[in-house]
């Protein structure tokens, strides 16, 4: 296991953690994706990422807009279906089926959340697993669990890429993930425990229902906050010199409330910024999944 001093070397000045912004990581991934898109287009193939939005949630519409702009910049087609908030489960399944059956569509996502009367998990299960760019279909989660190739959940894969980009040693280190959610905590634990140069860690998953959960976080070489509880991680919960990845957030209106208190930068050796940490890498991994889906479909 690492010593505190090893991780403290990531500091820029005493008492100030090294920042780990996601944008440079995302830019490197987008460069890779753009090269793959160019190769496909040289063969007469335009990769396509389809999106489905249900309802009129402003934040969700904003996220769709970001993905559509990024798709255009990278050279993807981006067909889109916007269903009204009154759409039924059958309406949603029909929209998914349309994209599933279209060979020109290589990737597909349903923007989360959907209106409360709809079952997002049921809709997810109807997506063609090979077009599942979120990497959250049960079949793809199973592939991850047993180490088979397939689309990876975007935020966990983005965290692994962020750690690799900044040359944070992971193999053999103690990683503690605070949060056990199906979209982040659990798949990240499976990913970072796998035997690969950018993983191979000793991973512990805890949650807020664990008595004295801070007993685990204080020993972590790498702490990933994924609880979705604003400000839950305070400086006293962090091992001096540790790497802190803030992945859990909650919104109060348009205001983003992260799990990690900003004062943790006074203790950590390296830390993601309050805004612009794992968010950019998540979007980048979405497009990596999409271009790889296009490559698989057109071999």
N, C-alpha and C positions, 0 to 999 in steps of 0.2 A: 504493500500500500504506500501511497505517497505521504510525504511529510508536509506539514504546514508550510515550511519554507519553500518547497518546490512550487506550490501554487501561489505563494506570496510574490514570487518573481514576476507574475503577470501584472503586478501593479505598475501604474505609471509614475506616481509619486506616493510617498508615505501617506496612508490614510485615504487614498483615492484608488478605487478599483479600476482596472483596465476595462473599458467598454467594449462590448461585443455586438456591434450593430449587425442587423441582418441584411442590409442592402448590398454590401460587397459580396456576401455569400450568394444572394439571389442573382446578382449580376453575372457571377461566374456560371451559375446553373443556366441562366437564360442564354448565355453565349453558347453553351453546349447544346441547348435545345434549338437555337437558331441554326446551328450547323446541321443538326439532324433534319430540321424542316427543309433546309436548302437541298439536302440530298434527296429527300422525298419529292420535292418539287422538280428536281432534275429528271426524275422518273415519271413526271406527269401526275403526281399524287399530291393533293392538297390536304394536309391533316385537318381534321375537323373536331372541334370541341363544342358540343351542344349543351345548353343550359335550360333549366326549367325554374321559373319563379312563380310562386303561388301567393297572391295577395299583394298588399301595397305597403309593406314594411319598408320604411325609408332606408334603414341600414342594409337590409338585404338587397334592395334595388341598387344601392351604392356598390356593394360587393360585386354584383353581377356586372355593373358598369366597369369596374376595375378589370375584371376578367375579360370582358369583351375588348377593352382597349388594349390589354396586353396581348390578346389573341391576334388582333389586327397588326400590332407591331411585330409579332413573331412570324406572321404569314399564315395563321390558321384561319379557316372558316369558322364562324361562330353562330350557327343557327340557334334561335332562342324562341321559347314558348312562355308567354306570360298568362297564367290562368288567374281568374278573379278569385277574390277571397271566399266566394261562395262555392268554389269548385268542390266536387265530390271526390271521394277516394277513387271512384271509377274514372273520373275525368283525368286525375293525375296518372293513374295506371295506363290510360290510353295514350297520354302524351309520352310516357316512358316507352311504351310498346312501339310507338311510331319511330322513335330514334333507335331503339334496339334493332328494328328490322331494316333500317336504312344503312346499306353498306358504305355510303359516303360519310357516315358519322362514325368516328373512331373512339371518341370519349364522350361521357355524359355525366352530368351532375344535376342533382335537385338541390336548390339552395335551401339551407337550413337557417332558421326554423320555418316550418309550415304552419298555417293556421291551426288552432287548437283542436278542431274537430277532425283533423286528418292524422293518420298514423304514418309518421315519417319512416319508421323502421320497416313497416310493411311495404312501403313504396321502394325503399332501398333494396329489399330482397327481390324486387321484380326487375332491377337493372341487370343487364348482361354483365356478368362479372369481369369480362375482358374489356368492357367499356367503362368500368367503374374507376374514374380518375381520382375519386376521394380515397380509394383503397379501403373502404369500410364495409363492402359486401361481406356477409359471413364466410363465403368461400375464400375471399382474399385474406380475411383475418385468420382463417385456418391455414392458408398457405404460409402466412407469416409465422404462425405458431410452430409449424414443422420445418421451416426453413426452405420452403419451395419458392421459386421465383414468381413474382406477381406484383401488381401495383401496391405500393406501400402507403399506409396512412400518412397524409401530407405533413401534418405538424410534427409527429415523431421523426419522420425522415428528415424534415428540415432541421430539427434539433441536432440529429446526428451529423448532418452536413455542416452545421454551424460550428460544432465542436471540432470537426476535422479541419475546417477552413482555418480556424485560429490555432491549430496545432495543440489543442488541449488534449493531453494524454487521457485516454479512456480505458484502455486495456488494463485489467487488474485493479483499477481504481474502484472505490466505493461510491456508487451512485445511489442517491436516495430520491425517490419520486414521491412528492406529497400530493396525492390524488390518484384515484383508481378508475377514472372514467374510461368508458369503452373507446372514446375517440382519441385519448391522449395517454393517460397514465398506464393502462394495461398494455396497449400496443408498444409504447415506448420501452417498457420494461422488457418485453420480448425482443425488441430490436437491439437494444444495447447489451443484452446478455448473449447474443449470438457470437459465434467465433469468427470474427472478422477484424482486420487491423483497426477499424474505426469504432469498434464495439468491444465485446469480450470483457465486460465489466462485471463486478459483483453488485447486483441490483437489489435494492429493497424498496418495496412499495408500501407506503403507509397512508393513512387518511385521517380526517379530523375526528373520526370515531375511535381512534386508538388513544388510550390513555397515555399521556406524556409523549405525544408524537415528536416533540422537540428533542427527546432523547436520541432519536434516530437522525434527525436533520443535523444536529450539532456534530455528528461524526462524519458527515458526508464530505468527500472530496469534491463531488459535483452534486449540487442540489437543484432539482427541477421542481418548481412550484407549479402545480397543475390542479389546484383545489377549486378555483373559481370563487374564492372568498377574499374580498378586497383587504389588503394589508395584513393578511394572516402571518406572513413571514417577516419577522422583525429582526434587528441585528443580533439579539441574544439567541436566536434560533440557528445562527450560521457559524460554522467553524471558521476561525480566522484564516484568511488566505484561500478559502474555498471558491470554486466557480459556481455562480448562481445564475440559473436560467429561469426567467420569469415567463411562464407559458400560460398560466391561468389568468383570466380577466373576467370582469363583469361590467356591464354598462349601466350607468344611471342616466337615462336619456341618451344624449350623445357623448357623455363623458365616460372615458375609459378608466376603470378602476382595477389596477393590477394586484395580483396576490402579494408581490414583493414590495415592501416599503422601501422608499428611495434611500433611507438611512443605512440600508444594508450595504451600500457601496463603501461605507466607512470600515467595514469588516472584511468583505469579500476580497479575493485577489482579482477576480474578473466577474463581470456581471453584464447581462443584457440591459439595454436602455429601457426606460419606462414605455416608450413608443418606438416602434421600428426594430424590435428584436426578432422574435420568431415569426411575426406576421409576414414580412417579405419572403422568408424562406418557405413558408407554407404555400404561398401562391406559386413560387417557382417550382416546387415539387409537384403541384397540380399539373403544370405544363410538361414537366418531365414525364409524369405518368401518361399524359395525353399523347405526347409524341412517340413514346414507346408503344402505346396501344396502336397507333397508326402503323408503326414499323411491323408489329406482330401481324396485323391484319392484312398487310400487303406484301408479305414475303413471297 
